[in-house]
């Protein structure tokens, strides 16, 4: 069995692709998501924990990197996924194979974030429920050679490629609160939409959005341990775990608010560990602790989360969860004038956001900052 590796067009140079990905090719996705996904429509309205499907960002990694790109439109009953390479029994999967493993399917909650989000503007981030079957089941069924294989190469129907090291698939430590990669046909209780990668996409619990290959049609086990993928070829990180990150969602940048108590809200997330703390600083003063949203309060707002793996297994997953945003709030006694408000998050490994970060290749995660005017 062979898998077609050919892209739709040649790769751009690294500088050109990174710049275009961050600034030039986000188009309607960026405009829509900055309005809906992380910036409340009305100042002061809290960010919901779950992002509605129609408001979840839909950045397509191949759109800015492969010439002649077009969005696949795959019929569910005609979809197939070829698994080959260093395997003893190459497989061709259909949706019927995934349905046959429904008893082993799991639903997780995950915050998806594009690697270019913070550098290009706000909006390429959202949180949803994803239901699918562990990829490892089918790799084992194909007889993957674990002694020789170092990675699996991943192929989307649109020409986008990526890879996963085998240690991101097999032998994950449950104590670290990470879920193995899933072959996912459902998002938020419904079949995937075309824009979100229907019929089946990959979901990598702790990874950036580009690890979650849409319209997945090919997987190849390989002994090649070098970086591989559309984004990797142009300079993005191959580690692809999202670092600790935070954002202010209210008030919005350059908003004017009345003097007195002002509620500052936002989110923080890390693909490496759960969030330990969020801190706020005003005008270069001392860092002060923000309040993280309570698990039970989130469940009351979204009872459908009770069936997700993280919420259903508190003995395994520590709140706030890894790779799931922690919503936070801070009450500021605002005084008249112009003020600079900064926010930083710390995850449970002790990692915190740097004061400055201009390297887009692994996601820009510098301390978040906004400016706010206060009326007298």
N, C-alpha and C positions, 0 to 999 in steps of 0.2 A: 504494500500500500504506500502511496506517496501523498505528501501534503504539498499543496501549492504555496510556495514561499514568496512568490513575486509580488512586490508592492505595486500600487497603481501608478507610481511615479518615483523618480529619484529623490533622495533626501536633499534637503536644503543644507546650507552651511549652518554651523552651530549658532553663531551669533544671530543670523537672520531668523532661524526658526525660534529660538528662545524669545527674541524680541516680538516676532509676530504672534507667537502663542500667548505672550503676556499682554500684548497691547492691541494687535491688529486683527485677530481672527475670532475674538469672542462674540462679537456681533450681538444678535438678539438674545443669546443665552445670557450674556453679561448684563444687558439692559434689563431683561426680565428678572433675573435673579437678584440684582441689587434692589429691585423694587419689592420683591416678594419674599425671597428666601431668608434673608438675614436683616433686612432693614424694615421695621414695622411701617405700615402705611400711615399710621397716625402716631406722632411722637407720644411716648409714654405707654403705648400698648406693648405688653410683654411679648417676647419671642415664644412661640409655641415649641414644645419639646419635639414634636413630630412635624416634619415638613410635608404638607399635602403633595401628592404626586405631581399635580399640575404646576406646582410652584417650585419643585425640586430642580436644581440646575441640570443642564443637559449638554455640557461641554463635550465635544468629540475630538479626541486627540489627533486623529488622522486628518481632520479637516484642514488644519493649518500646515501639515507636514507632507502630505502626499498629493501630488498633482492629479487633477481630475477626480478628486474625491466626491463620492455621493453616498447618501445614507442608504444602507441596505434595507430592503423590504422583504423579509423572509417569511414565508408561510409556515405556520407552526407544524402542519402535517407533513411538510416537505423538509423540515430542518434536520440536519444530522451533524454529528461531531465525530471527527476521525481522531483516534488515539493511536499513535505509532512511535517510531523511533526504537529505542532500546527496550522493547517489550517482546514477550514470547508469543502473545496472541493479540495482534492488532484488532481494535474494536471500531465499529461504527455505531454510535449511539443515536437514538431518536428520543423524542419526548416520552414514548412508551417505556423506555428503560428507566427514565427518571421517575415516572409514575409508579413503576413496579417497586421502587425503593422508598415509597412514601413513608413507610414505617420508620425509616432511618433519616427522614428529612428533619431539618431543624429550622427554626426561625430565629434570627438574631436582629438586634437593633444596632445600627452602625451609622456614624456620621461620615458621610462622604465629602471629601474636600479635594478640589483640583490643586495640583502642585503650583499653578500660577495664580491662585486666588488672591493672596495678599498683595502681590506685586502689581496686579493689573487693575485692581479695584475690588470692591466687596461684592460678594454674591455667589461665588462658586463653591457653595457648601450647603449641605442639608442633611437631615437625619430621617431615616426611614426604617421600616421593618422589611427584612429580606428573608425569603424562605427558599431553601434548596437542599440538595443532597451533597454530602461531602465528596469532593473530587477524589480523595484517596480510595474510595470504594471502587471506582472504575479503573484507576491506575493499577490497583492490585489485581483486579479482574483481568486486565490486559497482560498481567505478568511483568510489570515494570522491573527492570534489573536495578535493584537498589544499590548493589555493590559497584556498578559502573556509572550509573546515572548521577549527574551532579545537579542538573536543572531540567525543567520542562519548558519548552518554547511554546508560546501561546499565539494563536492566529485568529484575528477577527475577519469576518466576511468583507469588511471595508478595506482590508489591507493593513490594518493596525496590528502591531506585534508587541509582545512583552515576554517576560520570563519569570519563573519562580524557582528559587533554589529548593531542593528536596527537603531541607530542614524547615522550610516554611509550610510544608505539607504533612510530613510524617513526624511522629515523635514529639509533638508539641507538649509542653509542660502545662497541665491544667491549672497549676498554682499561679501561673502568670496571667490568667484571665484572658487568654486569646483563643479564638475559635478557628478551626482549620478552614481552608478555602472551600467554598461551596459553588456548585453549579446551580444557578438560581433562575427559575422561571417566573417567580412571583415577587412582587413589591407591594407592600402595604395591603396584603390580602387579595390582590388582583393580579392577573397575568401581566407580565411586563408590557409596557407600551413599546412601540417601535423606537421612539426617541431614547428610551432607557435600555435598549439592547435586545429586544425580543427576537426570537423566542427565549433564548437562554444567554445569560452573561455569567462571568465569573465574579464572585465577591471575595475579596481578600480583607479579612476583618480589620487588620491594623495598617492597611496600605492607603496611599493616595488613590484618587479616582482612576488614574491611568493603569493601575494594577487590575482594576475590575473590567477586564476586556469585554466589550459589548459584541453581540452577534457572533459569539464564539463558535468556530467551526473546525479548529484544528489544535491538537496538542501533540508535541513530539518530545519524548524523553531523549536526553543527550548527555554525553560525557563531557561536552564542552562547558567549562566553568567560567567562561568570559561573559561580560555583560552583553545582553541581547535585547533589542527592542527598538521601536520607532523613536521613543523619547530618549533612550539611552544613546542611540546613534548620534543624537544632536546635542548631548551634553547634560541631560537630566540624570539625577542620581539613580543608581541601580539598587540602592538599599531600599528605597521606596516606602519606608515607614514614615508616617507623618510625625514631625516633631511637636513639642509642646507649643501651644498657640492660643492666643486669646483675642477677643474683639469686643468693642463697645457697640451695642445696638441702639440704646437710647441713653442720653439724647444723641441725635445725629450731629455730625461734624458741622461746626459753624451755626448751630441753632442758637437762638436767644431764648433764655428761660427767665422766669421771675425769681427774685431773691427769696431765700428761705430753703426749706428742705426739698432737695431734688433727688429723685430716684435714678441712679445710674445702673443700667443693666447690660448684660452681654452673655457671652459664652466662652468656654475654654475647652480645649481638647488636646489629647496626645495619643499617638498610635503606639507609643513605647510603654506607657503605664497610665493608670487613672490619674485624674487631677487631685492633688493634695491641697492646694490653696490658690486663691486668686487675691491679688493685692492691688490697691488703687493709690495713686499719688496725684496730688493737686499742686500745680505750680512749683514742682521740684521739691515739695515737702517730704515728710516721712511716708514710707509705704504703710498703708493701713489695710486690715483684712476685710475682704468682701464676704458676703454670706452666700454659700452654695445652696442650690435648690435641694430640698429634701426628697429622698427616694419615694416615700409614701405620698408626698404631695404630687409628684410627677405621675404616680400610678392613679391617683384620684382623678387627675386631669385626662389621663389616657389609659383607661382600664384594659384596653386591648394589648398593652405591653406585658400584662401578666403572663401571657403565653410564650413570650420570647425567652430564649435560653438564659440570658443574663438575669432577668428578673425572676425566672422560675428556679434558679439555682444559686441562692445567696451564699451558700457554703463554698462555692467555686469563684464567684464573681463579686469583687469588692466594689461598693459604690463610693464615689463616682466611677463608672466603668471605663476601662481602657477603650480608646477609639470611639467613644460616645461623648458628645459634648456635655459639659457640666454648665448649667445655667447659673448665673450669679447676679447678685444685686448689692448695691452700696448706697447708703443715704448720705448725701453731701449737703452741708449747710452752705449754700451758695451766697456769696457777697457780690455787690455790684462791680462790674468791670469785665475784662476779658481774661479767661482762664484756660490753662492747658491741663487736661486730664489724661493721665497715663495709666495703663493697666498691664500687669504681667501675671502669668500663670506659672505654677510650679507643679510638676508631676511627682508621683511617688518614688521615682528614682532620685529626686532632688534636682532634676534638670529644670532650668528656668529660661525664660526668653532673654536673648541678648538685647543690649541697649540699641545696637545697630546690626542690620543684616541686609546686605545688598546682593547676596548670591542667590539667584533664582533657582539654581540647579537642584537644590534640595528643599525648596519652599522658603519663602521669606517669612520669618517668624519673629521679627523684632518686636520690642515692647509696643503695644498698641497705644495710639494717642489721638485725641480729638481736641479741638478748641471750641469753647462755649462762651457766648456772651450772656451776661446777667444784668437785667434791668434793675435800676434802683427803686 
